[in-house]
Amino acid sequence: MKKIILSIDGMTCSACSNGLEKYLNKQEGVLSASVNLVMANATVEYDEKTLNIAKIEEFVKKAGFKSLGEFKEIKFEEKNKKEKIEFIIFTILAILLMYISMGHMINLPVPKIFDPHINAEIYMITLLIFTIAFIIYGFDILKNGYKNLIHKTPNMDTLVGIGVLTSFIYSLYNMYKVFAGDHTQVMNLYFESAAIIIYFIKLGRYIDKISKDKTKEAIQKLVKITPNTAVIKKDGTEKTVTLDEIQKGDIIISKAGEKIAVDGEIIVGTAHLDESFITGESKPASKEKGDKVIAGSLNYDGYIEYKAEKIGKESTVSEIVRLVLEASNTKAKISKIADTVSGYFVPAVIIIAIITFIFYIIIGKDFGTAISTFVTVLVVACPCSLGLATPLAIVVSEGLCASNRNTHKEKRNIRKCTKSKCCCF
């Protein structure tokens, strides 16, 4: 049995992660699979005699998602200035669109050129242009919804996609009728509904991304414990290298104020090392020849040379990161219940929306009202509030625990160091 953590691209809501998890668990050779929406990865235990990584990635592709390879580190996305500017622009456009389309209903001073009763054609074309811009802005939502519907794993984007396209197509039909001479249909346009639905979904994604990034920042502090470079001693000369270049058996030099690069054993020198991130003990430990050192430890006051023993994934820090990732992928009972409910939620909402549409037609309501109700049922039923809130709360709490522990450790060190005798000596 082997275990692998894959980075997954394309998941936008709990229905996505739940669908992928169910699909993977059905495959022959997969012993267990757990998908983490917040961290965007999947932990898969499999029989290496039956499967390999390539086959598992093929399963992910067939489920409608993309594997980005083995999860090696928590990738922290830099603040995307372009995305922020784009969001601000469409916020302004959304306000303008609502003003033009709804202003006359609440007696706001709308320019006559945009008055549907005076210039119906200009009014309709303006709304159409705005809506097309929003459809382009939210094309990723529509594409993802269609893709997941084709792969029989409908999700939040599927609901939104059906609602938006239904509103847009029905509005185009009524627009055609207005141009054909039936000016009563000018009030039966739902272009602004399609556009604003996309805007609010994007708004939710933008806020959600900020929350996820803050959580990743807290967890990523574990990864930043080790330095980026180290000085190795080879053939009597010193050379600065990256951690990836260090090999087992290399002799590494650590001076006062530097961090230990990899796990190893001291062969020359003595020093006091701060290992509090592992042991919880704030007082530096005295180290000499023959003692073990841990990657990430801070050398306070000495010069040592140590032999590299554990590098890469074998190091203590890498093992801690792996355990944290596995902990974040371990689902609590409440999280499993939320995933189960959200998995049935989307298909149920689609069925309810169709039944609602048919019911309104049967009781004699006009087609426009039936369509409006159909779209309303689809877009207000958001499973993300159920399926995303629970796992996000768990991962955020893990990040806060890590941050609070570091803060507590720093305060404890400050208190000790302000005494007559500093704890560092």
C-alpha positions in Angstrom: 0.0 0.0 0.0 1.2 3.5 -0.9 -0.1 7.0 -0.1 0.2 10.1 -2.3 -1.0 13.6 -2.0 -1.9 15.2 -5.3 -2.5 18.9 -6.1 -5.9 19.3 -7.8 -7.0 22.1 -10.1 -10.6 23.0 -11.0 -12.4 22.5 -7.7 -14.7 25.5 -6.8 -17.2 24.1 -4.2 -17.9 21.3 -1.9 -19.9 19.4 -4.6 -16.7 19.3 -6.7 -14.5 17.8 -3.9 -17.3 15.4 -2.8 -17.8 14.2 -6.4 -14.1 13.7 -7.0 -13.7 11.9 -3.7 -16.6 9.5 -4.5 -15.3 8.9 -8.0 -11.8 8.0 -6.7 -13.1 5.7 -4.0 -15.0 3.7 -6.6 -11.9 2.9 -8.6 -10.3 -0.5 -8.4 -7.0 -0.4 -6.5 -7.9 2.7 -4.6 -8.1 1.8 -0.9 -9.2 5.2 0.3 -9.3 8.8 -1.0 -9.9 12.1 0.8 -10.2 15.4 -1.1 -9.5 18.7 0.7 -11.3 21.6 -1.0 -9.5 24.4 1.0 -6.0 23.0 0.4 -6.9 21.9 -3.2 -5.4 18.4 -2.8 -6.3 14.8 -2.7 -4.8 12.1 -0.4 -5.0 8.7 -2.0 -4.0 5.4 -0.5 -3.7 2.7 -3.3 -2.4 -0.7 -4.1 0.9 -0.2 -5.9 0.5 -3.6 -7.6 -2.6 -2.4 -9.4 -2.2 1.4 -9.7 0.5 4.0 -10.2 0.5 7.8 -10.1 -0.2 8.1 -13.8 -3.4 6.0 -13.5 -4.6 8.0 -10.5 -4.1 11.2 -12.4 -6.1 9.8 -15.3 -8.9 9.1 -12.8 -8.8 12.7 -11.7 -9.0 13.8 -15.4 -12.0 11.6 -16.1 -13.8 13.1 -13.1 -13.5 16.5 -14.7 -10.5 17.9 -12.9 -6.8 18.3 -13.4 -3.9 16.9 -11.4 -1.0 19.2 -11.0 1.3 16.4 -9.8 2.4 15.4 -6.3 1.7 18.0 -3.6 5.2 19.1 -2.5 4.5 22.4 -0.8 1.8 24.8 0.1 1.9 27.2 -2.8 1.1 30.7 -1.7 -0.3 32.8 -4.5 0.9 36.3 -4.6 -1.6 39.1 -4.5 -3.0 39.4 -8.0 -3.3 43.2 -8.6 -4.9 42.5 -12.0 -7.6 40.4 -10.4 -8.3 43.1 -7.9 -8.5 45.9 -10.6 -10.8 43.6 -12.7 -13.1 43.1 -9.7 -13.3 46.8 -9.0 -14.1 47.6 -12.7 -16.9 45.0 -12.7 -18.3 46.3 -9.4 -18.7 49.7 -11.0 -20.3 48.1 -14.1 -22.7 46.2 -11.9 -23.8 49.4 -10.2 -24.3 51.1 -13.6 -26.2 48.1 -14.9 -28.6 48.0 -11.9 -29.1 51.8 -12.2 -30.0 51.7 -15.9 -32.2 48.5 -15.6 -33.9 49.2 -12.3 -33.7 53.0 -11.7 -36.9 53.8 -13.5 -38.8 51.4 -11.2 -37.9 53.4 -8.0 -38.2 56.8 -9.6 -34.4 57.5 -9.9 -33.4 60.2 -12.5 -32.4 57.9 -15.4 -31.3 59.6 -18.6 -34.0 59.5 -21.3 -31.7 57.8 -23.7 -31.8 54.7 -21.4 -35.6 55.0 -20.6 -37.2 51.7 -21.8 -40.5 53.5 -22.6 -38.9 56.1 -24.8 -35.8 54.4 -26.3 -36.5 50.7 -25.9 -33.9 49.6 -28.5 -31.0 51.6 -27.0 -32.1 50.4 -23.5 -32.0 46.7 -24.6 -28.8 46.9 -26.5 -27.1 48.6 -23.6 -28.2 45.9 -21.2 -27.1 43.2 -23.8 -23.6 44.8 -24.0 -23.2 44.9 -20.2 -24.4 41.3 -19.9 -22.1 39.9 -22.5 -19.2 41.6 -20.7 -20.2 39.8 -17.4 -20.6 36.5 -19.2 -17.0 36.8 -20.5 -16.0 37.8 -16.9 -17.6 34.7 -15.5 -16.9 32.3 -18.4 -14.9 30.1 -16.1 -18.0 29.5 -14.0 -20.1 28.6 -17.0 -17.4 26.3 -18.4 -16.8 24.6 -15.1 -20.6 24.1 -14.6 -20.9 22.5 -18.1 -17.9 20.3 -17.6 -19.1 18.9 -14.3 -22.6 18.3 -15.7 -21.0 16.3 -18.6 -19.0 14.2 -16.1 -22.2 13.6 -14.0 -20.8 15.6 -11.0 -23.0 18.7 -11.1 -21.9 21.4 -8.7 -22.6 25.0 -7.7 -21.3 26.3 -11.1 -23.8 24.0 -12.8 -26.7 25.7 -11.0 -25.4 29.1 -11.8 -24.7 28.2 -15.4 -28.2 26.9 -16.0 -29.7 29.9 -14.4 -27.6 32.5 -16.2 -28.0 30.9 -19.7 -31.8 30.5 -19.2 -32.2 34.1 -18.2 -29.9 35.3 -21.1 -31.6 33.1 -23.8 -35.1 34.1 -22.6 -34.1 37.8 -22.7 -32.8 37.4 -26.2 -36.1 35.9 -27.3 -38.0 38.8 -25.8 -35.6 41.3 -27.3 -36.3 39.8 -30.7 -40.1 40.2 -30.0 -39.6 43.9 -29.2 -37.7 44.5 -32.4 -40.5 42.7 -34.2 -43.0 45.2 -32.8 -44.2 43.9 -29.5 -43.0 46.7 -27.2 -44.7 45.2 -24.1 -41.9 42.6 -23.9 -39.3 45.3 -23.0 -40.2 44.8 -19.3 -39.6 41.1 -19.6 -35.9 41.3 -20.0 -33.7 39.5 -17.5 -30.2 40.5 -18.8 -29.4 42.3 -15.5 -30.3 39.1 -13.5 -27.8 37.0 -15.5 -25.1 39.6 -15.1 -25.6 40.3 -11.3 -25.7 36.5 -10.6 -22.3 36.2 -12.1 -21.1 39.3 -10.2 -22.2 38.0 -6.8 -20.6 34.6 -7.4 -17.4 36.3 -8.3 -17.7 38.5 -5.2 -18.1 35.3 -3.0 -15.1 33.7 -4.7 -13.0 36.8 -4.1 -13.9 36.9 -0.4 -13.4 33.2 -0.1 -9.9 33.4 -1.7 -8.9 36.0 0.8 -9.9 33.6 3.7 -8.1 30.7 2.1 -4.9 32.7 1.6 -4.9 33.8 5.2 -5.3 30.2 6.3 -2.4 29.1 4.0 -0.2 31.8 5.4 -0.6 30.4 8.9 0.2 26.8 7.8 3.0 27.9 5.5 5.0 29.2 8.5 5.9 25.6 9.1 7.5 25.4 5.6 9.5 28.6 6.1 11.3 27.2 9.2 14.3 26.0 7.1 16.7 28.4 5.3 16.8 28.7 1.5 20.5 28.2 1.2 23.4 26.6 3.1 27.2 26.7 3.1 28.9 23.3 2.4 32.5 22.5 2.9 34.1 20.5 0.1 37.8 19.9 -0.6 38.7 22.6 1.9 36.6 25.3 0.2 33.2 26.8 1.2 30.3 27.0 -1.3 26.8 28.4 -0.9 24.2 26.0 -2.3 20.4 25.7 -2.3 18.8 23.0 -0.1 18.0 20.9 -3.2 21.7 20.7 -4.0 22.7 19.2 -0.6 23.4 15.5 -0.7 23.6 13.0 2.1 27.1 13.0 3.6 27.9 16.6 2.7 29.6 18.7 5.4 27.6 21.8 6.2 28.8 24.9 8.1 26.6 26.8 10.5 27.7 30.0 12.2 26.1 32.0 15.0 22.7 33.5 13.9 22.2 31.0 11.1 19.6 28.2 10.9 20.4 24.5 10.5 19.7 23.5 6.8 19.1 19.8 7.1 19.0 17.1 9.8 22.5 15.8 10.6 25.2 15.1 13.1 27.8 17.5 14.5 31.4 16.6 13.6 33.2 19.8 14.6 32.5 22.5 17.1 29.9 23.4 19.8 26.9 25.7 19.9 23.6 26.4 21.6 20.6 25.7 19.3 17.0 26.8 19.7 14.9 23.8 18.9 11.7 25.2 20.5 9.6 24.7 17.3 10.1 20.9 17.9 10.6 20.5 21.6 8.6 23.5 22.9 11.6 24.3 25.2 12.5 27.9 24.8 16.0 27.6 26.4 18.6 26.7 23.8 20.1 23.2 23.9 23.8 22.8 24.2 25.2 20.8 21.3 28.7 19.3 20.7 30.5 16.7 18.5 28.3 13.6 18.0 25.0 15.3 18.8 22.1 15.4 16.3 20.8 18.7 14.9 17.4 19.3 13.4 16.7 21.4 10.3 15.2 24.8 11.2 17.1 25.1 14.6 18.7 28.4 15.2 22.4 28.6 16.0 22.7 31.2 18.8 26.4 31.5 19.6 28.7 28.9 18.1 30.5 27.5 15.0 29.7 23.9 14.0 30.2 21.6 11.1 27.7 18.8 10.7 27.2 15.9 8.3 23.9 15.8 6.3 21.8 12.7 7.2 18.2 13.5 6.3 17.4 15.7 3.3 14.2 16.6 1.4 11.2 14.6 2.5 13.2 12.6 5.1 13.8 15.7 7.3 11.9 16.3 10.5 10.4 19.6 9.2 9.1 17.8 6.0 7.6 15.1 8.2 5.8 17.8 10.3 4.5 19.4 7.1 3.2 16.0 5.9 1.5 15.3 9.2 -0.2 18.8 9.1 -1.4 18.2 5.6 -2.7 14.7 6.5 -4.4 16.3 9.5 -6.1 18.9 7.3 -7.3 16.1 5.0 -8.7 14.0 7.8 -12.4 14.7 7.9 -14.4 15.1 11.1 -17.8 13.4 11.3 -19.6 16.8 10.8 -17.5 17.4 7.7 -18.5 14.0 6.3 -22.1 14.8 6.9 -21.8 18.1 5.2 -20.1 16.5 2.2 -22.8 13.8 2.0 -25.7 16.4 2.1 -24.0 18.7 -0.5 -23.4 15.7 -2.8 -27.2 15.1 -3.1 -28.1 18.8 -2.8 -27.2 20.0 -6.4 -29.2 17.3 -8.3 -32.1 17.8 -5.9 -32.1 21.6 -6.5 -32.2 21.1 -10.3 -35.1 18.7 -10.0 -37.0 21.1 -7.6 -36.4 24.0 -10.1 -37.8 22.0 -13.0 -40.9 20.9 -10.9 -41.4 24.5 -9.8 -41.3 25.7 -13.4 -43.9 23.1 -14.5 -46.1 23.8 -11.5 -46.2 27.6 -12.4 -47.2 26.8 -15.9 -49.9 24.4 -14.8 -51.5 26.9 -12.4 -51.7 29.4 -15.2 -48.8 31.7 -14.6 -47.2 33.4 -17.6 -44.0 31.9 -19.1 -41.8 34.8 -17.9 -42.9 34.3 -14.2 -42.2 30.6 -14.5 -38.8 31.2 -15.9 -38.0 33.8 -13.3 -39.0 31.4 -10.5 -37.0 28.5 -12.1 -33.8 30.7 -12.2 -34.4 31.9 -8.6 -34.6 28.4 -7.2 -31.3 27.5 -9.0 -29.2 30.5 -8.0 -30.3 31.0 -4.4 -29.6 27.3 -3.5 -25.9 27.5 -2.8 -24.4 24.3 -1.3 -21.1 26.1 -0.7 -22.5 27.6 2.5 -22.9 24.1 3.9 -20.1 22.1 2.3 -17.4 24.8 2.3 -18.0 26.3 5.7 -17.3 23.2 7.7 -13.9 22.1 6.2 -12.8 25.8 6.0 -13.6 26.2 9.7 -11.5 23.1 10.5 -8.5 24.2 8.4 -8.7 27.8 9.7 -8.7 26.5 13.3 -5.5 24.4 12.5 -3.8 27.5 11.1 -4.8 29.6 14.1 -3.5 27.0 16.5 -0.2 27.1 14.8 -0.1 30.9 14.9 -1.1 31.1 18.5 1.5 28.5 19.5 4.2 30.6 17.7 3.0 33.8 19.3 2.9 32.2 22.8 6.4 30.9 22.3 7.7 34.3 21.3 6.0 36.0 24.3 7.4 33.4 26.7 10.9 34.0 25.3 10.6 37.8 25.7 9.5 37.4 29.3 12.4 35.1 30.1 14.9 37.3 28.3 13.8 40.4 30.2 14.9 38.9 33.5 18.3 39.5 35.0 19.7 36.4 33.4 18.7 35.9 29.8 17.4 32.4 28.9 19.7 32.3 25.9 22.9 31.9 28.0 
